[in-house]
Amino acid sequence: MSIAVIFPGQGSQSIGMGKDLFENSAEVRAYFEQASDILKEDMAKLCFEENKKLNLTQYTQPAILLVSYSVFSLISLKIKNKISFGLGHSLGEFSALCASGALSFEQAISLVSKRGYLMEESCKSKAAGMMVVLGLEDEILEEFCAKKRNRGLKVWCANYNGDGQMVLAGSREDLSTLEVEIKGLGAKRALMLPMSVASHCPILEGMCADFKVLLEESLRDSFEFPIISNVNAKPYKNKLEALNLLSAQLVSPVLYKQSIKENDAKIESFVECGGNVLKGLNKRLSQKETLSLQNYAEIQDFLQKD
């Protein structure tokens, strides 16, 4: 059987994430300890106890990667010869890179924490935000955003999550003022997200050069399987391509919908590591099964199947 391993992005975090794995696996506890040492932050406390830090981008990103990679590590021996490609949603692309061996776990944790910090800094003075829009065709929203930019507003299509599901990014104020107008176009819903960054749009241009330096220091030219790029929905498998695509990813929309549709024929099923957000998106994008693995019992069941 050929499978794709897929990894969720920012927004999939929740208090208690990874707790069941932590309690049942010495290997996972070791990953939490490593991440805590690298970030000088108690990751078990961050993930398991009520706090505001988990929703700050520089902490959210390593926390999600930590849990996603923990799940992958527990199933990796069973699936290593069956993986056709890895795919992540935004931040999840870095979890996929870590799973493929292009980033060590230590490098990945450090890199995504710095990525989150740079994103926060880039957006700090710009009052950035993101909005999810349901029920409109891509072309309608693309044209709408282009017209608004011509009038000086800062709004872009940022995440192509599925047919009729788009996330916009830009100025929080501009997005808020357009909420009623977007609903007037026929949207079933237009909702501001609880985020202080505007991912995958030109607002992040100022951090691209600094981030590319971090990528150069961190990435290895060693991929056990190809990664599908968020930028062009095509596979890559070397450091040079990764450097350019992961820098561009900051300011380019996430082509998740296109990535699933264009690569669906290569595999027989999807395995989502550490979340179930992508399973929900995949129901509308593919006829193939998406298995979501989040807790220890689910992983044990998966390992015992033929």
Secondary structure, 3 states (H helix, E strand, C coil): CCEEEEECCCCCCCCCCCHHHHHHCHHHHHHHHHHHHHHCCCHHHHHHCCCCHHHCHHHHHHHHHHHHHHHHHHHHHHHCCCEEEEEECCCHHHHHHHHHCCCCHHHHHHHHHHHHHHHHHHHHCCCEEEEEEECCCHHHHHHHHHHHHHCCCCEEEEEEEECCEEEEEEEHHHHHHHHHHHHHCCCCEEEECCCCCCCCCHHHHHHHHHHHHHHHHHCCCCCCCCEECCCCCCEECCHHHHHHHHHHHCCCCECHHHHHHHHHHHCCEEEEECCCHHHHHHCCCCCCEEEEECCHHHHHHHHHCC
